[in-house]
Structure formats: structure tokens, C-alpha cells
Amino acid sequence: MRVPSLRQSLIPFCLSALTLFALPALADADHPHVRLETSQGDIEVELDPEAAPKTVANFLRYVDEDFYAGTIFHRVMQDFMIQGGGMTADLEQKETHAPIALEKSGIDNTRGTLAMARTANPDSATSQFFINLVDNGALNYRDLYNPGYTVFGHVVSGMDVVDKIAGTPTGRQGPHADVPKTPITIEGAERID
């Protein structure tokens, strides 16, 4: 009978240990993080592809294409939300991909959550998103007549930056209301480990 060498005995142990230590990294990969670099500071968000897979894929497509660089937070409403990701500083709408269908993620619009902006058509979200400043229960899915807004992530750091943006003075600019008087720019957006 042949006795395995020490080296052969350690291989299964090492593979088990590698698997064990790799599990946290795999868990993080399941919930991608994105850093929004803004003129007011950085905001880090964690995305939830299990709850809203198509919405997360859509958002990451824009991130990977560097679409968000140079867009602004064009709608800031204290005690409600901050919205951005689609317009330049002169309030020109950037060209986007085709709209995506509304997803019922099952996550409520609570303070610090990230959701897709859209028109009155539930299936019209493209690149614009908003961050809830308070718990906005009226924005949650209720039924076909009240489809709500898809939440697909939440802020994990930089909520102080979000609150700073929320406190900026706003006004009307052409047909747009609640526009920051000094543009708040998204200088870049990137995936982070």
C-alpha cells in the first residue's frame, strides 16, 4: 500500500483553504460597488443584481462606457431626493441606450437607496437615477396602477456628500425646476473592488 506524500496530503487542504478564503471575495462580486466621483465628494453605492438584475446591468453598462462623466445632479429636492446621470451642465440631455422595463425589486425607497428615474411610462428608465434623502413610501411598487420606481442599490459611504448636495440652493432654469444654482457634476463613475 502506497502512503501519500506530505505534499499530496496538503493539496486537498490548500484547495479547501483557498475556497474558504475566496468566499468573501465571491460575495462582494455578487454585489458590485460603484464610486460616483462628484464635485462635492465621492459617493459609493452597492448594487443588488439579485433584486434587479436588468436594472443593475443597465446601470453598469453606462458606468463601463464612462457615460456619467460630465453629467450633473440636475434635480435636487430637499427632504425628497437628488437626481442625476443624464444631463450636461447646460441641461442638454445626453443620448442614451433604449429604455429598460420596470423591475419589481422588492426593495423599498428608503433613505440612502438608489433608484432609477423614469417618465410617466413605467418602462422608460434609461441612464438617470436618484438617491432617496428620506423614506419615500409613495415611490414603492403597489400595483399595476402604482408601479413605483425600481430600487437597485444603496449608498454605503458618502451619505454626507448626498446630504451636502441636498442642501445646495436651487432654482428654475428654463423649463427645469429644482436645478442647483451652481452645477454639481459627476466627474466620473467606476466599479471598485
C-alpha positions as a Markdown table, in Angstrom:
| # | Residue | x | y | z |
|---|---|---|---|---|
| 1 | Met | 0.0 | 0.0 | 0.0 |
| 2 | Arg | 1.4 | 3.4 | -1.0 |
| 3 | Val | 1.3 | 6.2 | 1.6 |
| 4 | Pro | 0.6 | 9.6 | 0.1 |
| 5 | Ser | 3.5 | 12.1 | 0.4 |
| 6 | Leu | 3.2 | 15.2 | 2.6 |
| 7 | Arg | 2.8 | 17.3 | -0.5 |
| 8 | Gln | 0.0 | 15.2 | -1.8 |
| 9 | Ser | -1.8 | 15.3 | 1.6 |
| 10 | Leu | -1.5 | 19.1 | 1.7 |
| 11 | Ile | -3.1 | 19.7 | -1.8 |
| 12 | Pro | -6.7 | 19.0 | -0.7 |
| 13 | Phe | -6.2 | 21.1 | 2.5 |
| 14 | Cys | -4.8 | 24.0 | 0.5 |
| 15 | Leu | -7.6 | 23.8 | -2.0 |
| 16 | Ser | -10.2 | 23.8 | 0.8 |
| 17 | Ala | -8.5 | 26.8 | 2.4 |
| 18 | Leu | -8.4 | 28.7 | -0.9 |
| 19 | Thr | -12.1 | 28.1 | -1.4 |
| 20 | Leu | -12.8 | 29.2 | 2.2 |
| 21 | Phe | -10.8 | 32.4 | 1.8 |
| 22 | Ala | -12.2 | 33.1 | -1.7 |
| 23 | Leu | -15.9 | 33.1 | -0.5 |
| 24 | Pro | -15.9 | 36.6 | 0.9 |
| 25 | Ala | -14.5 | 37.9 | -2.4 |
| 26 | Leu | -17.2 | 36.0 | -4.3 |
| 27 | Ala | -19.8 | 37.5 | -2.1 |
| 28 | Asp | -18.5 | 41.0 | -2.9 |
| 29 | Ala | -18.6 | 40.2 | -6.6 |
| 30 | Asp | -22.2 | 39.4 | -6.3 |
| 31 | His | -22.9 | 42.9 | -5.1 |
| 32 | Pro | -20.8 | 45.3 | -7.2 |
| 33 | His | -19.7 | 48.6 | -5.8 |
| 34 | Val | -19.5 | 51.8 | -7.8 |
| 35 | Arg | -17.9 | 55.1 | -6.9 |
| 36 | Leu | -19.5 | 58.3 | -8.1 |
| 37 | Glu | -16.9 | 61.0 | -8.1 |
| 38 | Thr | -18.7 | 64.3 | -7.8 |
| 39 | Ser | -17.7 | 67.9 | -7.5 |
| 40 | Gln | -18.9 | 67.7 | -3.8 |
| 41 | Gly | -17.0 | 64.5 | -3.0 |
| 42 | Asp | -17.3 | 60.7 | -3.5 |
| 43 | Ile | -20.4 | 58.6 | -3.1 |
| 44 | Glu | -20.0 | 54.8 | -3.0 |
| 45 | Val | -23.0 | 52.6 | -3.8 |
| 46 | Glu | -23.6 | 48.9 | -3.6 |
| 47 | Leu | -25.8 | 47.4 | -6.3 |
| 48 | Asp | -28.2 | 44.4 | -5.8 |
| 49 | Pro | -28.3 | 42.3 | -9.0 |
| 50 | Glu | -30.3 | 39.6 | -7.3 |
| 51 | Ala | -33.2 | 42.0 | -6.7 |
| 52 | Ala | -33.0 | 43.9 | -10.0 |
| 53 | Pro | -30.7 | 42.1 | -12.5 |
| 54 | Lys | -31.7 | 44.0 | -15.6 |
| 55 | Thr | -31.5 | 47.4 | -13.9 |
| 56 | Val | -28.1 | 46.7 | -12.4 |
| 57 | Ala | -26.8 | 45.5 | -15.8 |
| 58 | Asn | -28.2 | 48.7 | -17.4 |
| 59 | Phe | -26.5 | 51.0 | -14.8 |
| 60 | Leu | -23.2 | 49.2 | -15.1 |
| 61 | Arg | -23.3 | 49.5 | -18.9 |
| 62 | Tyr | -23.4 | 53.2 | -18.5 |
| 63 | Val | -20.7 | 53.1 | -15.8 |
| 64 | Asp | -18.4 | 51.0 | -18.0 |
| 65 | Glu | -18.9 | 53.3 | -21.0 |
| 66 | Asp | -17.9 | 56.3 | -18.9 |
| 67 | Phe | -21.3 | 57.8 | -19.7 |
| 68 | Tyr | -21.8 | 59.5 | -16.4 |
| 69 | Ala | -18.6 | 61.7 | -16.6 |
| 70 | Gly | -19.7 | 65.3 | -17.1 |
| 71 | Thr | -23.3 | 64.8 | -16.2 |
| 72 | Ile | -24.8 | 66.7 | -13.3 |
| 73 | Phe | -27.3 | 66.3 | -10.5 |
| 74 | His | -30.0 | 68.4 | -12.3 |
| 75 | Arg | -32.9 | 67.9 | -9.8 |
| 76 | Val | -32.3 | 68.4 | -6.1 |
| 77 | Met | -35.3 | 68.4 | -3.8 |
| 78 | Gln | -34.6 | 68.7 | 0.0 |
| 79 | Asp | -36.5 | 66.1 | 2.0 |
| 80 | Phe | -37.1 | 64.1 | -1.1 |
| 81 | Met | -34.2 | 63.0 | -3.4 |
| 82 | Ile | -31.3 | 64.1 | -5.6 |
| 83 | Gln | -31.5 | 63.1 | -9.3 |
| 84 | Gly | -28.8 | 63.0 | -12.0 |
| 85 | Gly | -27.0 | 61.0 | -14.6 |
| 86 | Gly | -28.5 | 62.2 | -17.8 |
| 87 | Met | -27.9 | 65.9 | -18.4 |
| 88 | Thr | -24.9 | 68.1 | -19.0 |
| 89 | Ala | -24.3 | 71.4 | -17.2 |
| 90 | Asp | -26.2 | 73.3 | -19.8 |
| 91 | Leu | -29.2 | 70.9 | -19.2 |
| 92 | Glu | -28.7 | 69.1 | -22.5 |
| 93 | Gln | -30.0 | 65.5 | -22.4 |
| 94 | Lys | -27.2 | 63.0 | -23.4 |
| 95 | Glu | -28.1 | 60.3 | -25.9 |
| 96 | Thr | -28.9 | 57.0 | -24.2 |
| 97 | His | -29.5 | 53.4 | -25.0 |
| 98 | Ala | -33.1 | 52.1 | -25.3 |
| 99 | Pro | -35.2 | 52.3 | -22.2 |
| 100 | Ile | -35.5 | 49.3 | -19.9 |
| 101 | Ala | -38.6 | 47.7 | -18.4 |
| 102 | Leu | -39.5 | 48.4 | -14.8 |
| 103 | Glu | -38.4 | 45.7 | -12.4 |
| 104 | Lys | -40.2 | 45.0 | -9.1 |
| 105 | Ser | -37.1 | 44.6 | -7.0 |
| 106 | Gly | -38.9 | 44.3 | -3.7 |
| 107 | Ile | -36.7 | 46.9 | -2.1 |
| 108 | Asp | -38.4 | 50.0 | -0.7 |
| 109 | Asn | -37.4 | 53.6 | -1.5 |
| 110 | Thr | -35.9 | 54.4 | 1.9 |
| 111 | Arg | -33.2 | 56.9 | 2.8 |
| 112 | Gly | -29.9 | 56.2 | 1.0 |
| 113 | Thr | -31.3 | 53.8 | -1.6 |
| 114 | Leu | -30.5 | 54.2 | -5.3 |
| 115 | Ala | -33.4 | 54.0 | -7.8 |
| 116 | Met | -34.0 | 54.6 | -11.5 |
| 117 | Ala | -35.7 | 57.7 | -12.7 |
| 118 | Arg | -38.3 | 57.5 | -15.4 |
| 119 | Thr | -41.1 | 59.3 | -17.1 |
| 120 | Ala | -44.8 | 58.5 | -16.5 |
| 121 | Asn | -44.3 | 55.4 | -18.6 |
| 122 | Pro | -43.1 | 52.7 | -16.1 |
| 123 | Asp | -40.8 | 51.2 | -18.8 |
| 124 | Ser | -38.9 | 54.3 | -19.7 |
| 125 | Ala | -35.8 | 54.3 | -17.5 |
| 126 | Thr | -32.5 | 54.9 | -19.3 |
| 127 | Ser | -29.5 | 56.4 | -17.5 |
| 128 | Gln | -30.9 | 58.7 | -14.9 |
| 129 | Phe | -31.1 | 57.7 | -11.3 |
| 130 | Phe | -31.9 | 59.2 | -7.9 |
| 131 | Ile | -30.8 | 58.8 | -4.3 |
| 132 | Asn | -33.6 | 59.0 | -1.7 |
| 133 | Leu | -33.0 | 61.5 | 1.0 |
| 134 | Val | -35.8 | 60.2 | 3.2 |
| 135 | Asp | -38.1 | 57.2 | 3.3 |
| 136 | Asn | -40.3 | 57.7 | 0.2 |
| 137 | Gly | -43.0 | 55.1 | 0.6 |
| 138 | Ala | -45.1 | 56.7 | -2.2 |
| 139 | Leu | -42.4 | 55.7 | -4.7 |
| 140 | Asn | -42.7 | 52.0 | -3.9 |
| 141 | Tyr | -44.5 | 49.4 | -6.1 |
| 142 | Arg | -48.1 | 48.9 | -5.0 |
| 143 | Asp | -50.0 | 47.6 | -8.1 |
| 144 | Leu | -50.2 | 48.0 | -11.8 |
| 145 | Tyr | -51.7 | 51.5 | -11.4 |
| 146 | Asn | -49.0 | 52.5 | -8.9 |
| 147 | Pro | -45.8 | 50.8 | -10.3 |
| 148 | Gly | -43.3 | 52.8 | -8.3 |
| 149 | Tyr | -39.6 | 53.2 | -9.1 |
| 150 | Thr | -37.1 | 50.4 | -9.2 |
| 151 | Val | -34.6 | 50.4 | -6.3 |
| 152 | Phe | -31.4 | 48.6 | -7.3 |
| 153 | Gly | -28.8 | 49.6 | -4.7 |
| 154 | His | -27.9 | 51.8 | -1.7 |
| 155 | Val | -25.2 | 54.2 | -0.5 |
| 156 | Val | -22.5 | 52.5 | 1.6 |
| 157 | Ser | -20.4 | 55.6 | 2.1 |
| 158 | Gly | -20.7 | 59.3 | 1.2 |
| 159 | Met | -24.2 | 59.9 | 2.5 |
| 160 | Asp | -22.7 | 63.1 | 4.0 |
| 161 | Val | -21.9 | 64.1 | 0.4 |
| 162 | Val | -25.5 | 63.3 | -0.6 |
| 163 | Asp | -26.8 | 65.5 | 2.2 |
| 164 | Lys | -24.4 | 68.3 | 1.2 |
| 165 | Ile | -25.8 | 68.1 | -2.4 |
| 166 | Ala | -29.3 | 68.2 | -1.0 |
| 167 | Gly | -28.6 | 71.4 | 0.9 |
| 168 | Thr | -27.4 | 73.3 | -2.2 |
| 169 | Pro | -29.5 | 76.3 | -3.3 |
| 170 | Thr | -31.7 | 75.6 | -6.3 |
| 171 | Gly | -34.0 | 77.4 | -8.7 |
| 172 | Arg | -35.6 | 77.3 | -12.1 |
| 173 | Gln | -33.6 | 77.1 | -15.3 |
| 174 | Gly | -35.7 | 77.3 | -18.4 |
| 175 | Pro | -38.4 | 74.5 | -18.2 |
| 176 | His | -36.5 | 72.8 | -15.3 |
| 177 | Ala | -37.2 | 73.3 | -11.7 |
| 178 | Asp | -35.1 | 72.4 | -8.6 |
| 179 | Val | -31.8 | 72.9 | -10.5 |
| 180 | Pro | -28.7 | 73.6 | -8.4 |
| 181 | Lys | -27.6 | 77.2 | -9.0 |
| 182 | Thr | -24.0 | 76.0 | -9.0 |
| 183 | Pro | -23.7 | 72.8 | -11.1 |
| 184 | Ile | -22.9 | 69.7 | -9.2 |
| 185 | Thr | -21.0 | 67.5 | -11.6 |
| 186 | Ile | -20.5 | 63.8 | -11.7 |
| 187 | Glu | -16.8 | 63.8 | -12.7 |
| 188 | Gly | -16.7 | 60.0 | -13.1 |
| 189 | Ala | -18.2 | 56.7 | -12.1 |
| 190 | Glu | -16.2 | 53.5 | -11.8 |
| 191 | Arg | -16.5 | 50.0 | -10.4 |
| 192 | Ile | -14.4 | 49.4 | -7.3 |
| 193 | Asp | -13.4 | 46.2 | -5.5 |
